[in-house]
């Protein structure tokens, strides 16, 4: 192993231990992917970070000071953040940094880096399967599903963190909109999205939005603009998947044909063993006409058809409570119901990662 290869192997071990996970791959696809993303200098600087946001002077205490001055470290970390590989925030005029996971994290930061080499390396690492197991193996999921607005009725008594409109209206700080990297990659591979032709569907809030705007990964929008985009996402049948926090750092609007997360859910026999949702759909068989519209709409193959009774029904092991089937049903036969026990997400991203890292 060369000294450069050793740097990347150390980075892989660091990411596997200090983030949601980045397991080694027998094929070597993990190292090939990291080489597409990080320079050796950036890899060394990144390994000085933790999952907590810290000022540059505190980070510098952990650095090999024969390799970096504090000015050099700040420059390298800022460049690394500009490539979407770590998190940056200006706090009172002082640069702060922290690490981020592969997904949702520095993979999504590669919107402007979807070269054939990167896409091939990312596909090879995904095919290895080790990261998928790490993603599914956390004590608390990194993301969750919340229902679309049209599926909600007053009787639901929806908590603020499950209400898409409230998440936007009560957010403080900027909101940023940016392209969905999953759809962009599928389009580049010649397999465009079958649910929407719109590009900008994913959002970031607060400090995440500040970082997106700082490095021009997206653009700032107003709250009315954000609500209008979410309304259009809802019309297109996309699934709302925010960060698994009470104050959302991001909201992904996902489709079953492109989204890696929904694709992973569809591959599982019981996705709710690894996912958070406080709702599920139910079909009234006395009203259902058997048109099968709900089956076409469902993004995770949770809607099934009873051939004997000629009516649809819900596979409760698969339903993630997105609510898309409710307004789509021409008969009004489907309702969204509260699960028996409500799952309250961690307060924010830091609290979520404290649980994930602490469990590891």
C-alpha positions as CSV (number, residue, x, y, z in Angstrom):
1,X,0.0,0.0,0.0
2,X,1.4,3.4,-1.0
3,X,1.4,6.3,1.4
4,X,-1.4,7.9,-0.7
5,X,-3.5,4.7,-0.6
6,X,-3.0,4.6,3.2
7,X,-4.4,8.2,3.4
8,X,-7.6,7.0,1.7
9,X,-7.9,3.8,3.7
10,X,-7.6,5.9,6.9
11,X,-10.3,8.3,5.6
12,X,-12.5,5.3,4.9
13,X,-12.1,4.1,8.5
14,X,-12.6,7.5,9.8
15,X,-15.9,8.0,7.9
16,X,-17.1,4.6,8.9
17,X,-16.5,5.3,12.6
18,X,-17.3,9.0,12.8
19,X,-20.4,9.3,10.5
20,X,-23.4,7.2,9.7
21,X,-21.0,4.7,8.2
22,X,-18.8,4.1,5.2
23,X,-17.8,0.5,5.2
24,X,-14.9,-1.0,3.3
25,X,-15.7,-2.8,0.1
26,X,-14.0,-6.0,-1.0
27,X,-13.9,-4.8,-4.5
28,X,-12.0,-1.6,-3.6
29,X,-14.9,0.5,-4.8
30,X,-14.8,2.5,-1.5
31,X,-11.3,3.7,-2.2
32,X,-12.0,4.4,-5.8
33,X,-14.9,6.5,-4.8
34,X,-13.0,8.5,-2.2
35,X,-10.3,9.2,-4.7
36,X,-12.9,10.7,-7.0
37,X,-14.0,13.1,-4.2
38,X,-11.1,14.0,-1.9
39,X,-7.6,15.1,-2.7
40,X,-5.0,13.7,-0.2
41,X,-4.7,17.1,1.4
42,X,-8.5,17.3,1.8
43,X,-8.7,13.8,3.2
44,X,-6.1,14.6,5.9
45,X,-7.9,17.8,6.9
46,X,-11.3,16.1,7.0
47,X,-10.1,13.4,9.4
48,X,-9.5,16.2,12.0
49,X,-13.3,16.9,12.2
50,X,-16.0,15.5,14.3
51,X,-19.8,15.4,13.9
52,X,-20.0,18.5,16.1
53,X,-19.7,22.0,14.5
54,X,-16.4,23.4,15.8
55,X,-14.3,26.6,15.2
56,X,-11.1,26.4,13.2
57,X,-8.8,27.0,16.2
58,X,-10.3,24.0,18.1
59,X,-10.0,21.8,15.0
60,X,-6.3,22.9,14.6
61,X,-5.4,21.4,17.9
62,X,-6.0,17.9,16.4
63,X,-4.0,18.6,13.2
64,X,-0.5,17.4,12.5
65,X,0.9,20.9,12.7
66,X,4.0,20.0,10.6
67,X,1.6,19.5,7.7
68,X,-0.7,22.5,8.1
69,X,-0.6,26.0,9.5
70,X,-3.9,27.2,10.8
71,X,-4.3,29.4,7.7
72,X,-3.6,26.4,5.4
73,X,-6.1,24.2,7.4
74,X,-8.8,26.8,7.1
75,X,-8.2,27.2,3.4
76,X,-8.3,23.4,2.7
77,X,-11.4,22.8,4.9
78,X,-13.2,25.7,3.1
79,X,-12.3,24.2,-0.3
80,X,-13.4,20.8,0.9
81,X,-16.8,22.3,2.0
82,X,-17.0,24.0,-1.3
83,X,-16.9,20.6,-3.0
84,X,-19.8,19.5,-0.8
85,X,-17.7,17.0,1.2
86,X,-18.0,18.6,4.7
87,X,-20.2,21.1,6.4
88,X,-19.3,24.8,6.8
89,X,-21.0,27.6,8.8
90,X,-19.8,31.1,9.6
91,X,-20.6,31.7,13.2
92,X,-19.9,35.3,14.3
93,X,-17.2,35.8,11.7
94,X,-15.4,32.6,12.5
95,X,-15.4,29.6,10.2
96,X,-16.8,26.4,11.7
97,X,-16.7,22.9,10.2
98,X,-18.0,19.4,10.9
99,X,-18.1,16.1,9.0
100,X,-21.2,14.8,7.2
101,X,-22.2,11.3,6.2
102,X,-22.1,9.9,2.7
103,X,-25.9,9.9,2.4
104,X,-27.6,12.2,3.1
105,X,-24.4,14.3,2.9
106,X,-21.5,14.5,0.6
107,X,-23.0,12.3,-2.2
108,X,-25.8,14.9,-2.6
109,X,-23.1,17.6,-2.6
110,X,-21.8,16.3,-6.0
111,X,-24.5,17.9,-8.2
112,X,-21.7,19.7,-10.1
113,X,-19.4,16.7,-10.1
114,X,-21.4,14.0,-11.9
115,X,-18.6,13.0,-14.1
116,X,-18.7,9.5,-15.7
117,X,-15.9,8.5,-13.4
118,X,-17.7,9.6,-10.3
119,X,-21.0,8.0,-11.3
120,X,-19.2,4.7,-12.1
121,X,-17.5,4.7,-8.7
122,X,-20.7,5.6,-6.9
123,X,-22.6,2.8,-8.7
124,X,-19.9,0.3,-7.9
125,X,-19.9,1.2,-4.2
126,X,-23.7,1.0,-4.1
127,X,-23.6,-2.4,-5.8
128,X,-21.3,-3.7,-3.1
129,X,-24.2,-3.4,-0.6
130,X,-22.1,-2.7,2.5
131,X,-23.2,0.9,2.7
132,X,-26.8,0.0,2.4
133,X,-26.5,-2.3,5.5
134,X,-24.8,0.5,7.4
135,X,-27.5,3.0,6.4
136,X,-30.2,0.5,7.6
137,X,-28.4,-0.5,10.7
138,X,-28.6,2.8,12.7
139,X,-30.6,2.9,15.9
140,X,-32.5,5.9,14.6
141,X,-33.1,6.4,10.9
142,X,-31.5,9.4,9.2
143,X,-34.7,10.3,7.3
144,X,-38.5,9.8,7.7
145,X,-41.6,10.1,5.6
146,X,-44.3,12.7,6.3
147,X,-47.7,12.9,4.5
148,X,-48.6,15.2,1.7
149,X,-51.0,18.1,2.6
150,X,-53.9,16.8,0.7
151,X,-54.0,13.6,2.7
152,X,-54.3,15.4,6.0
153,X,-57.7,16.0,7.8
154,X,-58.3,18.0,11.0
155,X,-58.9,14.8,13.0
156,X,-55.3,13.7,12.5
157,X,-54.0,16.4,15.0
158,X,-50.7,16.5,13.1
159,X,-47.6,17.3,15.0
160,X,-45.6,20.3,13.7
161,X,-42.7,18.0,12.6
162,X,-45.2,15.9,10.5
163,X,-46.8,18.9,8.8
164,X,-45.0,20.0,5.6
165,X,-46.5,23.5,5.6
166,X,-45.6,24.1,9.3
167,X,-42.0,22.9,8.7
168,X,-41.7,25.7,6.0
169,X,-43.7,28.4,7.7
170,X,-42.0,28.1,11.1
171,X,-38.4,27.8,9.7
172,X,-36.1,30.6,10.6
173,X,-33.2,31.6,8.3
174,X,-32.9,31.1,4.6
175,X,-34.5,28.4,2.4
176,X,-32.6,27.0,-0.6
177,X,-33.9,25.0,-3.5
178,X,-31.6,22.7,-5.6
179,X,-31.8,19.8,-8.1
180,X,-32.4,16.3,-7.0
181,X,-29.1,14.4,-7.6
182,X,-30.8,11.1,-8.0
183,X,-32.9,12.3,-10.9
184,X,-30.0,14.2,-12.4
185,X,-27.8,11.0,-12.3
186,X,-30.6,8.9,-13.8
187,X,-31.1,11.4,-16.6
188,X,-27.4,11.4,-17.4
189,X,-27.6,7.6,-17.5
190,X,-30.4,7.8,-20.1
191,X,-33.2,6.9,-17.7
192,X,-35.1,10.1,-16.9
193,X,-37.6,10.4,-14.1
194,X,-41.1,9.1,-14.9
195,X,-42.9,11.2,-12.2
196,X,-41.8,14.7,-12.9
197,X,-39.9,16.8,-15.5
198,X,-39.0,19.5,-13.0
199,X,-35.4,19.7,-11.8
200,X,-35.4,21.7,-8.6
201,X,-37.4,19.7,-6.0
202,X,-35.2,19.4,-3.0
203,X,-34.9,22.0,-0.2
204,X,-32.5,22.9,2.6
205,X,-33.2,25.1,5.6
206,X,-31.4,27.2,8.1
207,X,-27.6,26.6,8.3
208,X,-27.9,23.9,5.6
209,X,-29.4,26.4,3.3
210,X,-26.7,28.9,4.2
211,X,-24.1,26.4,3.1
212,X,-26.0,25.5,-0.2
213,X,-26.2,29.2,-1.0
214,X,-22.6,30.0,0.1
215,X,-21.2,27.4,-2.4
216,X,-23.8,28.0,-5.1
217,X,-25.1,24.5,-4.9
218,X,-28.6,25.9,-5.2
219,X,-30.5,29.2,-4.9
220,X,-32.4,31.0,-2.1
221,X,-36.2,31.1,-2.3
222,X,-38.9,32.7,-0.2
223,X,-41.4,30.8,2.0
224,X,-44.3,31.3,-0.5
225,X,-42.0,30.0,-3.3
226,X,-41.1,27.0,-1.2
227,X,-44.7,26.2,-0.5
228,X,-45.6,26.5,-4.2
229,X,-42.8,24.1,-5.1
230,X,-44.0,21.6,-2.5
231,X,-47.5,21.9,-3.9
232,X,-46.3,21.0,-7.4
233,X,-44.2,18.2,-5.9
234,X,-47.4,16.9,-4.3
235,X,-49.3,17.1,-7.6
236,X,-46.6,15.1,-9.3
237,X,-47.0,12.4,-6.6
238,X,-43.6,12.8,-5.0
239,X,-42.9,11.5,-1.5
240,X,-41.8,14.0,1.2
241,X,-38.8,12.7,3.1
242,X,-37.3,15.3,5.5
243,X,-34.4,14.8,7.9
244,X,-35.5,12.8,10.9
245,X,-35.6,15.9,13.1
246,X,-38.2,18.1,14.6
247,X,-36.8,21.1,12.8
248,X,-36.0,19.9,9.3
249,X,-32.6,20.7,7.8
250,X,-33.8,19.4,4.4
251,X,-36.8,18.0,2.6
252,X,-36.3,15.6,-0.2
253,X,-39.2,15.1,-2.6
254,X,-38.6,11.6,-3.9
255,X,-39.8,9.2,-6.6
256,X,-39.7,5.5,-6.8
257,X,-38.0,5.4,-10.1
258,X,-34.9,7.5,-9.3
259,X,-34.6,7.9,-5.5
260,X,-32.0,5.7,-3.9
261,X,-33.8,5.8,-0.6
262,X,-37.2,4.7,-2.0
263,X,-35.4,2.2,-4.1
264,X,-33.8,0.7,-1.0
265,X,-37.2,0.7,0.8
266,X,-38.8,-1.2,-2.1
267,X,-36.1,-3.8,-1.9
268,X,-36.9,-4.6,1.7
269,X,-39.7,-7.0,2.8
270,X,-40.5,-4.8,5.8
271,X,-39.2,-1.3,5.3
272,X,-40.8,0.1,8.4
273,X,-38.3,-2.0,10.5
274,X,-35.8,0.6,9.3
275,X,-37.9,3.7,8.8
276,X,-39.9,6.3,10.6
277,X,-43.5,7.2,9.7
278,X,-46.5,8.1,11.9
279,X,-49.2,7.3,9.4
280,X,-50.5,4.5,7.2
281,X,-53.1,4.2,4.5
282,X,-56.3,2.2,4.7
283,X,-58.7,1.2,1.9
284,X,-62.5,1.0,2.6
285,X,-63.4,-2.2,0.5
286,X,-67.1,-1.1,0.5
287,X,-66.2,2.0,-1.5
288,X,-63.3,0.8,-3.6
289,X,-64.3,0.2,-7.2
290,X,-61.1,-1.7,-8.1
291,X,-59.8,0.8,-10.6
292,X,-56.2,0.2,-9.3
293,X,-55.2,3.9,-9.5
294,X,-53.7,3.7,-6.1
295,X,-51.4,0.9,-7.2
296,X,-50.1,3.0,-10.0
297,X,-49.5,6.0,-7.7
298,X,-47.8,4.1,-4.8
299,X,-44.0,4.6,-4.9
300,X,-43.1,1.7,-2.7
301,X,-45.4,-1.1,-3.9
302,X,-47.5,-1.0,-0.7
303,X,-50.8,-1.0,-2.5
304,X,-52.0,-4.5,-3.6
305,X,-55.0,-5.9,-5.4
306,X,-57.3,-8.6,-4.2
307,X,-58.2,-10.5,-7.3
308,X,-61.1,-12.4,-5.6
309,X,-62.8,-9.3,-4.2
310,X,-61.6,-7.0,-7.0
311,X,-60.6,-4.3,-4.5
312,X,-57.3,-2.8,-3.4
313,X,-55.8,-3.2,0.0
314,X,-52.7,-1.9,1.8
315,X,-49.7,-4.0,2.7
316,X,-49.0,-2.6,6.2
317,X,-45.5,-4.0,6.2
318,X,-44.7,-1.7,3.3
319,X,-46.8,1.4,3.7
320,X,-44.7,4.4,4.7
321,X,-47.6,6.8,5.1
322,X,-46.8,9.3,2.4
323,X,-50.5,9.9,1.6
324,X,-50.2,10.1,-2.2
325,X,-52.9,7.4,-2.7
326,X,-55.5,9.4,-0.7
327,X,-56.2,12.3,-3.2
328,X,-55.5,10.0,-6.2
329,X,-58.4,7.7,-5.4
330,X,-61.4,8.7,-7.6
331,X,-63.8,6.9,-5.2
332,X,-62.6,8.5,-2.0
333,X,-62.0,5.0,-0.7
334,X,-58.6,5.6,1.0
335,X,-57.9,7.4,4.2
336,X,-54.6,8.1,6.1
337,X,-54.6,7.0,9.7
338,X,-52.4,7.7,12.7
339,X,-50.2,4.8,13.9
340,X,-50.9,3.6,17.4
341,X,-47.8,5.1,18.9
342,X,-46.3,8.4,17.7
343,X,-42.5,8.5,17.0
344,X,-41.0,11.8,18.1
345,X,-37.9,12.6,16.1
346,X,-34.7,14.1,17.7
347,X,-34.7,17.9,18.0
348,X,-32.2,18.7,15.3
349,X,-29.3,17.3,13.2
350,X,-26.8,17.4,16.0
351,X,-29.1,15.5,18.4
352,X,-29.8,12.9,15.7
353,X,-26.1,12.3,15.0
354,X,-25.4,12.1,18.8
355,X,-27.7,9.1,18.9
356,X,-26.3,7.5,15.8
357,X,-22.6,8.0,16.8
358,X,-23.3,7.1,20.4
359,X,-24.9,3.8,19.3
360,X,-21.9,2.9,17.3
